[in-house]
Amino acid sequence: MQARKKKQAERTNPWLYCLEIGFFAGLIWGLLHWMLYSLSFTKIIPGYLAEPFFRRTFLVTYWGHAMGIMMYVGFSAVAALLYYLLLGRFKGPWPGLIYGGAWYGAVIIIGAPALKIIGAPNVIGWNTLATMLCIFLLWGLFIGYSIAFEYHNEAGREPITVH
């Protein structure tokens, strides 16, 4: 009985939970990006987020790919915290998909070409654009749905009543 009350009173720390979700989102989807790059589905190197800080000759090596995945983890952790602040009160998968699509537009369509990290959307090709859109949508869905499920699933926190 005492253990049950303690479990019910225990709440998840939202900031640490978001950092954890961001870590796994970056790791999973960063590795997926690396795999799709290796299979030539996308021309965008896995370390494109690190390109303002490192030379491209380094980023095309295996250590550069690892650095890119680490940058993706950091980016995802910040994005998960931002998701919690902006959209954490919404339920379901749609806010996460919209969030991922918004990041796709901000990073791939606007930001990276403006900073000369990747080529313009009309230059890099449809396969790359579609692959990156899918990665960002799945990434946003993972972050959004994970956070929504944790904070809107109150059934696990309800007291058990015996009649």
C-alpha positions, -999 to 999 in steps of 0.1 A, spaced: 0 0 0 28 24 9 47 17 -23 15 24 -44 10 58 -27 47 67 -33 44 58 -70 12 78 -74 28 109 -58 59 106 -80 58 130 -109 80 131 -140 104 161 -141 94 177 -174 128 193 -182 148 161 -176 122 141 -195 124 164 -225 162 162 -225 160 124 -224 135 124 -253 157 149 -272 187 127 -267 170 96 -281 153 115 -309 187 129 -320 204 95 -317 177 75 -335 170 100 -363 206 111 -366 216 75 -371 188 71 -396 200 101 -415 235 86 -415 222 54 -429 201 71 -456 231 92 -465 252 60 -468 226 45 -490 225 76 -512 189 86 -504 201 121 -495 230 142 -505 230 161 -472 259 149 -450 250 138 -415 272 166 -401 254 194 -418 244 210 -385 281 211 -375 292 227 -408 294 263 -393 319 250 -368 340 224 -387 355 221 -421 336 201 -447 366 179 -453 363 167 -417 326 163 -418 327 138 -446 349 114 -426 335 88 -401 345 111 -372 327 139 -389 296 118 -392 298 110 -355 302 147 -348 271 153 -369 251 128 -349 262 144 -317 251 178 -330 218 163 -340 214 150 -304 221 185 -290 198 201 -315 171 176 -307 174 181 -269 169 219 -274 140 212 -298 123 189 -273 125 216 -246 111 241 -270 83 217 -280 74 213 -243 72 250 -238 52 258 -270 31 227 -278 33 206 -247 -3 210 -238 -16 195 -271 -25 159 -274 -20 134 -303 4 130 -331 -5 161 -352 13 187 -332 45 167 -335 42 162 -372 35 200 -377 65 207 -354 88 185 -375 75 200 -407 82 235 -394 117 225 -385 122 210 -419 111 243 -435 133 264 -412 164 242 -415 164 226 -449 143 250 -470 153 284 -455 182 282 -430 208 258 -444 207 272 -480 209 308 -467 240 299 -447 255 280 -477 255 248 -457 235 229 -484 225 238 -518 192 255 -527 161 233 -527 159 233 -565 196 221 -567 198 193 -541 171 172 -558 137 157 -550 150 126 -534 170 145 -509 141 169 -501 117 140 -497 141 120 -476 148 149 -453 111 157 -450 104 122 -439 132 123 -413 120 156 -399 84 145 -398 93 113 -380 116 131 -357 89 157 -348 64 129 -343 87 111 -320 93 142 -299 58 154 -299 40 122 -293 64 111 -266 59 143 -247 22 143 -252 18 107 -241 38 113 -209 19 144 -198 -16 136 -209 -18 99 -199 -33 104 -164 -48 69 -162 -16 55 -148 -17 81 -120 -52 75 -108 -57 58 -75 -68 22 -76 -102 18 -59 -115 -15 -46 -152 -19 -43 
